[in-house]
């Protein structure tokens, strides 16, 4: 397929790339050093807020909202893809432009399904980058890859809903700027299986909400963002906090995960591309056994495989994004499933090769590779395990061709 972009997108891509080179990459070490030297790791490095103010002033802000020109840049999924790839080259990049998960997904939910009051109270400050948010769905007691399994109860009592349950891997909840959670739970156990769930807005400061602990990924707490275990004990919120109608939670979750999945894939292409470039620079500058690593056959092969893998995944991501623009997310679910399997695995493999070329340095905090590897491996579970996507995709393909 031939993908061409408008002058507007080309200009935005050039400006985002320039901003990354001039501002974001030089700030990465300062960002991490500030956290390491602080008394508590759950602090926001001032450099991040400075970068966000500058990006906002430069008009590089909320670029992800494909269908809502009033809120974002009015870009399609295909148009957003190259921008997300550039942002994804740095682990702090997406937040600088207010395009990081889980806020992007939560903002899309509020824009698509929220009432005007909910948008005014929560969407506007999220769009302005004044607060952050989290999405609480996964639970420790059940296989949450099947969202119908969730056990958290959301009971209607008069003009309130009462929430009881335990969640974990609630990304962003430990962040001191996190003010609102979207919680998914069951409102009617007797309804049809996919109509038992609802989503509701729960302010973090609500009585009964307890951040039990931050969870570590490969030994890292991912501060100041983090992923928390959260306990909800008789948490009461107004009935007006319900998102959409009661019983729409599963459908809303599916709508949220469509663009959310593709955004992760776009960012992972950027991670992999940067890892490849680092691998080439390291191979050309490092000498072992009397010659440069770039002259070693096995290293050249890894570099060649990596560029092939990245380009294949990039093209598949663009095709999936284009298909999402042309038809509904449901109709594009085969391509979404394909790229959800392909991109994280590709990125993990390419980053692993880059780590190998860097030797022990690649495992340390002195490059972004270890953090990027953890991110790629995490995404293979975060938006649903590979096996779920492959099972769904296999079923679709059998149905398509068996006849």
C-alpha positions in Angstrom: 0.0 0.0 0.0 1.1 3.6 -0.7 0.7 5.9 2.3 0.8 9.6 1.6 0.2 12.3 4.1 -1.1 15.9 3.9 1.2 18.9 4.2 -0.3 19.5 7.6 0.8 16.0 8.8 4.2 16.4 7.2 4.7 19.7 9.0 3.5 18.3 12.3 5.9 15.3 12.0 8.8 17.6 11.2 8.0 19.9 14.2 7.5 16.9 16.6 10.8 15.4 15.4 12.6 18.8 15.9 11.0 19.2 19.4 12.2 15.7 20.4 15.8 16.3 19.2 16.0 19.8 20.7 14.1 19.2 23.9 13.1 15.7 24.9 16.2 13.6 24.3 18.5 16.0 26.2 16.0 16.0 29.1 15.8 12.2 29.6 18.7 12.0 31.9 17.7 15.0 33.9 14.2 13.5 34.3 15.4 10.2 35.6 18.2 11.7 37.8 15.6 14.0 39.5 13.5 11.0 40.5 16.6 9.0 41.7 17.8 11.8 43.9 14.5 12.7 45.5 13.4 11.5 48.9 10.4 9.8 47.4 10.3 8.5 43.8 6.7 9.6 43.4 7.6 13.1 42.4 7.2 15.0 39.1 10.5 16.2 37.7 10.1 20.0 37.0 11.6 19.4 33.5 8.5 17.5 32.5 6.2 20.3 33.3 8.5 22.7 31.5 8.5 20.5 28.4 4.7 20.2 28.4 4.3 24.0 28.6 6.6 24.5 25.7 5.0 21.8 23.6 1.6 23.2 24.3 2.8 26.7 23.4 4.2 25.3 20.1 0.8 23.8 19.2 2.1 20.2 19.6 -0.7 19.1 22.0 -3.5 16.5 22.1 -2.6 15.2 18.7 -4.3 11.8 19.2 -8.0 12.6 19.3 -8.9 11.3 15.8 -12.6 12.0 15.8 -12.9 15.1 17.9 -11.5 18.2 16.2 -13.0 20.4 19.0 -10.6 18.8 21.4 -7.6 17.6 19.5 -5.8 18.2 16.2 -8.5 16.5 14.1 -6.1 13.9 12.8 -7.2 10.5 11.5 -5.6 7.3 13.0 -3.4 7.1 9.9 -2.3 10.7 10.2 -1.5 10.3 13.9 0.6 7.2 13.3 3.9 8.8 12.2 3.6 11.4 15.0 3.1 8.7 17.6 6.1 6.8 16.2 8.3 9.8 16.7 7.0 10.4 20.2 7.5 6.8 21.1 11.2 7.0 20.5 11.5 8.3 24.1 9.9 6.8 27.1 9.0 10.3 28.3 8.1 11.6 24.9 4.3 10.9 24.7 3.6 12.6 28.0 5.3 15.8 26.8 2.7 16.2 24.1 -0.2 15.0 26.3 -0.5 11.9 24.2 0.3 9.2 26.8 -1.6 6.2 28.1 -3.9 5.7 30.0 -5.0 9.4 29.6 -5.4 9.1 25.9 -7.9 6.2 26.3 -9.7 7.9 29.2 -10.0 11.1 27.3 -11.5 9.3 24.3 -14.0 7.6 26.6 -15.1 10.9 28.1 -15.2 12.6 24.7 -17.2 9.8 23.1 -19.5 8.7 26.0 -19.3 11.3 28.8 -22.0 13.8 29.7 -21.3 17.5 29.3 -20.9 17.8 33.1 -18.4 14.9 33.1 -16.4 16.5 30.3 -16.4 19.9 32.0 -15.2 18.4 35.3 -12.6 15.8 34.1 -12.0 15.9 30.3 -11.1 19.6 30.2 -8.4 19.4 32.9 -7.0 16.2 31.2 -6.9 18.0 27.9 -5.1 20.9 29.5 -2.6 18.5 31.1 -3.5 19.8 34.6 -4.3 16.3 36.0 -3.7 12.7 35.1 -6.0 9.7 35.3 -6.1 5.9 35.5 -8.2 3.0 34.2 -9.1 0.3 36.7 -10.2 -3.0 35.1 -7.7 -5.8 35.7 -8.2 -7.8 38.9 -5.9 -10.2 40.8 -8.5 -12.8 41.5 -9.7 -13.5 37.9 -8.4 -13.8 34.4 -9.2 -10.2 33.3 -8.2 -10.9 29.7 -11.9 -11.9 29.6 -13.5 -8.7 30.9 -16.8 -10.5 31.7 -14.9 -12.3 34.5 -14.4 -9.1 36.6 -15.9 -9.3 40.1 -15.8 -5.7 41.3 -19.4 -4.7 42.2 -21.0 -1.4 41.4 -24.3 -1.4 43.3 -27.0 1.2 42.7 -28.3 2.6 46.0 -30.7 5.5 45.6 -28.9 8.4 43.9 -25.5 6.8 44.4 -23.4 3.8 43.3 -21.4 1.8 45.9 -18.2 0.2 44.7 -16.5 -2.8 46.3 -13.6 -4.7 44.8 -9.9 -5.1 44.3 -8.0 -4.0 41.2 -4.4 -4.1 40.2 -2.2 -2.9 37.3 -4.2 0.3 37.5 -1.7 2.3 35.5 -1.0 5.9 36.7 -2.8 5.5 40.0 0.3 6.1 42.1 1.1 9.3 40.2 0.6 12.3 42.5 -1.2 14.1 39.7 -3.8 11.3 39.2 -7.2 12.7 40.3 -9.7 10.5 38.6 -10.2 6.8 37.9 -12.5 5.1 35.4 -13.5 1.9 37.2 -15.1 -1.1 35.5 -17.3 -3.4 37.5 -20.6 -5.3 37.5 -23.9 -3.5 38.0 -26.2 -6.4 37.1 -25.1 -10.1 37.5 -28.4 -11.3 36.1 -28.1 -9.4 32.8 -26.8 -11.0 29.6 -23.1 -11.8 29.9 -21.8 -8.7 28.0 -24.3 -6.3 29.6 -23.4 -6.9 33.2 -20.6 -4.4 33.3 -20.6 -0.6 33.6 -17.9 2.0 33.9 -18.0 4.8 36.4 -15.9 7.8 37.4 -14.3 7.6 40.8 -12.2 10.5 42.1 -9.0 9.2 43.7 -9.6 11.2 46.9 -13.0 9.5 47.5 -13.4 7.8 50.9 -12.8 4.1 50.7 -10.3 4.2 47.9 -6.9 2.8 49.0 -3.8 2.7 46.9 -2.4 -0.6 48.4 1.0 -0.6 46.7 2.8 0.2 43.4 3.6 -2.9 41.4 7.0 -3.4 39.9 7.7 -4.4 36.3 11.0 -6.4 36.1 12.0 -4.8 39.4 11.2 -1.3 38.4 8.4 0.7 39.9 8.0 2.9 36.8 7.8 6.0 39.0 6.3 8.6 39.0 3.7 7.0 36.8 3.5 3.5 38.2 0.9 0.7 38.2 -1.1 0.2 41.4 -3.1 -2.3 43.4 -6.2 -0.5 44.4 -8.8 -1.5 47.0 -12.4 -0.1 46.8 -14.3 -0.5 50.1 -17.9 0.9 50.1 -16.8 3.7 47.8 -19.8 6.0 47.2 -20.1 8.2 44.2 -23.1 10.0 42.7 -25.1 8.1 40.1 -24.3 10.9 37.7 -20.7 9.5 37.6 -21.8 6.6 35.5 -20.3 6.7 32.0 -23.0 6.1 29.4 -25.8 3.8 30.4 -25.8 1.0 32.9 -24.7 -2.2 31.1 -22.6 -0.5 28.5 -19.3 -1.0 30.2 -18.1 -3.9 28.0 -19.0 -2.1 24.8 -17.2 1.1 26.0 -14.1 -0.9 26.9 -14.0 -2.4 23.4 -14.3 1.0 21.9 -11.6 2.3 24.1 -9.2 -0.5 23.3 -9.5 -0.1 19.6 -7.4 3.1 19.3 -5.5 2.4 22.5 -4.1 -0.8 21.0 -3.0 0.9 17.8 -1.4 3.8 19.8 0.8 1.4 21.7 1.9 -0.2 18.4 2.7 3.1 16.8 4.9 4.0 19.8 6.6 0.7 19.8 7.7 1.2 16.2 9.5 4.3 17.4 11.1 2.4 20.3 12.4 -0.3 17.9 13.6 2.2 15.4 15.6 4.1 18.0 17.0 0.8 19.3 18.1 -0.1 15.8 19.9 3.2 15.3 21.6 2.8 18.7 22.6 -0.7 17.7 24.2 0.6 14.5 26.1 3.4 16.2 27.4 1.0 18.9 28.4 -1.6 16.4 30.4 0.9 14.3 32.2 2.4 17.4 33.0 -0.8 19.4 35.9 -3.1 18.6 36.1 -6.7 19.7 38.6 -9.4 18.6 40.4 -7.0 16.4 37.6 -5.5 14.3 34.5 -3.4 14.7 31.3 -5.2 15.8 29.7 -3.8 12.5 32.2 -6.0 10.6 31.1 -9.2 12.5 28.7 -11.3 10.4 26.3 -12.1 13.2 25.9 -8.4 14.1 25.2 -7.5 10.5 22.6 -10.2 10.3 20.9 -8.9 13.4 20.9 -5.4 12.0 19.5 -6.6 8.7 16.8 -8.7 10.4 15.8 -5.8 12.6 15.3 -3.3 9.8 13.2 -5.9 7.9 11.1 -6.6 11.1 10.6 -2.9 11.8 9.5 -2.0 8.3 7.0 -4.9 8.1 5.5 -3.9 11.4 5.4 -0.2 10.4 3.5 -1.0 7.2 1.1 -3.3 9.0 0.4 -0.6 11.6 -0.3 2.0 8.9 -2.6 -0.4 7.1 -4.5 -1.1 10.3 -4.7 2.6 11.1 -6.0 3.3 7.6 -8.6 0.5 7.9 -9.8 1.9 11.2 -10.4 5.3 9.5 -12.3 3.7 6.6 -14.6 1.4 8.5 -15.6 0.8 12.2 -13.1 -0.5 14.7 -15.1 -3.7 14.8 -14.7 -4.2 11.1 -11.0 -3.5 11.4 -10.5 -5.9 14.3 -8.5 -8.5 12.2 -5.8 -6.0 11.4 -5.9 -4.6 14.9 -5.4 -8.1 16.3 -2.5 -8.7 13.8 -0.6 -5.6 14.7 -1.3 -6.1 18.4 0.6 -9.4 18.2 3.2 -8.3 15.7 4.4 -4.9 17.0 5.2 -5.7 20.6 6.9 -9.0 19.8 8.9 -7.2 17.0 9.9 -4.4 19.3 10.9 -6.8 22.1 13.1 -8.8 19.7 14.8 -5.7 18.1 15.4 -4.1 21.5 16.9 -7.4 22.7 19.3 -7.5 19.8 20.3 -3.9 20.6 20.9 -4.8 24.2 23.2 -7.7 23.1 25.3 -5.4 21.0 25.6 -2.9 23.9 26.7 -5.7 26.2 26.2 -5.1 29.9 25.6 -1.4 29.3 22.3 -2.4 27.6 21.0 -3.8 30.8 21.7 -0.6 32.8 20.1 2.7 33.3 22.7 4.3 31.0 20.6 3.8 27.9 16.8 3.6 27.4 17.0 0.0 26.1 16.2 -1.8 29.4 13.1 0.4 30.0 12.0 0.1 26.4 12.4 -3.7 26.6 10.2 -3.8 29.7 7.6 -1.6 27.9 7.5 -3.9 24.9 7.1 -7.0 27.0 4.4 -5.4 29.1 2.3 -4.4 26.1 2.1 -8.1 25.2 -0.2 -8.4 28.2 -1.4 -4.9 28.9 -4.0 -4.7 26.1 -4.8 -8.4 26.3 -2.4 -11.4 26.0 -1.1 -12.4 22.6 -3.1 -15.6 22.8 -6.4 -13.8 23.1 -5.7 -11.8 20.0 -4.5 -14.8 18.0 -7.5 -16.9 19.1 -9.9 -14.2 18.0 -7.9 -13.6 14.7 -7.8 -17.3 14.0 -11.5 -17.6 14.4 -12.1 -14.7 12.0 -9.8 -16.2 9.4 -11.3 -19.6 9.6 -14.7 -18.1 9.1 -13.5 -16.0 6.2 -11.8 -18.7 4.2 -13.2 -22.1 5.2 -16.3 -21.7 3.0 
